[in-house]
Amino acid sequence: MKKYTINITEVNFRVGSFKVALSDHNNNMNVVYERSLQDALKYAKTWCEEAEERQHAKDVMNKAILE
């Protein structure tokens, strides 16, 4: 089963308006700041859709480092 944790929190400082904290079933984590709730949701959706591609790239890089 694929599990994602998405936390979107409104913040009030110059970096952005919404903090987006994400983690996935591959133990990848990321935090970004977006200027609108719509941008925050769009980023979270894209990040989750790319989980398998991101993990594959990570696996390839780790294999190359070991060789």
N, C-alpha and C positions, 0 to 999 in steps of 0.2 A: 504494500500500500504506500502511495506517495503522500507525504505529509509536508505541508508548508506552514510556517508561522509568519503572519504579516501583522505588524503593528504600525499604524499611522497615527502620529500624534501632532496636534497643532502646536507650533512654537512661535515665539515672537521675538526674533532677532534678525539681523541683516542677512544672514546666510540663506534663509528661506522661510517659508511659512509652515511647512509640514515635514516632519521627520518620518522617514520610511525605514523601518528595521525589518529585515527579512532573514529567514533561515529555511533550508530545505532538507529533504530526507537524505541528502548526501553530506550533511553537516557543513554545507557552505553557508556563509553568513555575509550580509552586506547592510550598510546603513548609508542612506543618501538624504539630501534635503531637496524638496521640490517647492515651487512657488505657489502651486494651487492643489486642491484636493484632486481635481481631475488628472493633473500631471502625476501626482503621487499614485493614484490608482492605476494609471497607464503604465508607470514604471514597474509597479508590483506585478501586474499581469504579464508584462514582457519578461521580467526576471524569472518568474515561475515557469513560463513556457520554454525558456532556454535552459532549464535545469539539467536535462540530459546531455545537451550539447556542451555545456560548461563542464560537466563531470567527465565527459569523454576527452575534452581538451586537457583537463587536469591530469587524467590518467596517461595520456600520450606524453605530456611533458615529464611526468614522474618516471615513466619508462625510459625516456631519452636521457634523463639525468643519471639513471642507474647504469646505463650502457657505457 
